[in-house]
């Protein structure tokens, strides 16, 4: 019985920390939704924009990209621009995760599940 009371008391002491964790996670998720990054390929003939939720927001093709008529090349350029945008947004999301971990007092480089 005393063991359970001790565990309950320990959990009660951690409640403020859990509240801060929840607050930081909500803030992080909101910030991730606002992060965007762009990628381009073919000297700017194809541009792609991705958000922190890894959703493609836009793909833009210049007139020169359309004039070429090379479908395979255009597909490769689109894939390259989207992949570049995804890589850039991943780096930005990782920076936000590091800031959140720092705000929680966690050591730098400590991975949190689902954030790396």
N, C-alpha and C positions, 0 to 999 in steps of 0.2 A: 504494500500500500504506500509506504513512504517513497519507494523507488518511483512509482507512478507520479506522485506529487512533485518529486524532484524534476522529472522529465517535463511535467506540465509547467513548472516554474521556469525551466530553461527555455521552453517554447515561448512563454509569455515575454521573456527578455528579448527574444529575437523579433517580436512583432514590429517594432519600429524599423528594423532593417528590412524586413519583408515589404513594408509599406514603401520604403525608399526604392527597393528593387522594382516593385510594380510601377511606381511613378517613372523611374528611369526607362523601363521597358516601353511604357506607353509613349514617352517622349521620343525614344529611339525609333519606334515604329512610325510615328508621325513624320519624323525627319527623313526616314528612308523613303517614304512615299513622295517626298518633295525633291529628292536627289535625281538629277538627270545627267546624262553624259552623251556626247556625240562621237561618232566615228565616221571616217570617210575612206573612200578608196578610188583609185583611178584618177589621181590628182584632183579630187573633189567632184568628180562626175557623179558619184553616188554618196549620199549622206544618210546616216541613220541616227535616230535619237531613241534612247532607252531610259526608263526610270529605275529607281532603286528596287522596285518589285519585279525587275527583269521583264517588263512589258515593253514591246516595241511601240513607241509613240508615233514615230513617223519615219518614212523613207522618202528621200527626195532624189530625183534623177534630173540631170541637166539635159538640155536639148542635145548636146553633143553625145551624151550616153545613148540617147534614143536614136540618133542618126546612124550610128555605127551598124545597127542591124544584127550584131553578133549576140544571139540569145545566150549562148554558153558563157561568153565573156561577161555579159550583164549580170547573169546569175552569180558568177564568181565575185563580181564587184559588190553586189548586194550582200552576199554572205560575209565578205571581208569587212564591209562597213559595219554590219550588225555585230559581228564578233568583236570588232575593235570597240564599239560603243559598250557592249556588255562587259568587256574587260575593264574599261575605264570606270564604269559605274560600280563594279565589284570593288575596285580599289577605294572609291569614295565611301561605299557602305562599310568596308572594313575600317576606314578611318573613324567613322561614326561609332562603330562598335568599340573601338579602342577608347574613344572619348567617354563612352558610357561606362566601360569597365573602370576607367580612371576615376570617374565621378563616384563610383561605388567603392572606391578604395582598393580595388583588385590590382594585383601586380601587372605591370605592362607585359603584354604578350600572353597573358592567361586567356585561353580560349573559352568562350562560353558556348554551350550547346546551341546550335542553330545560328550562330553569329559569325562563324568563320567560313 
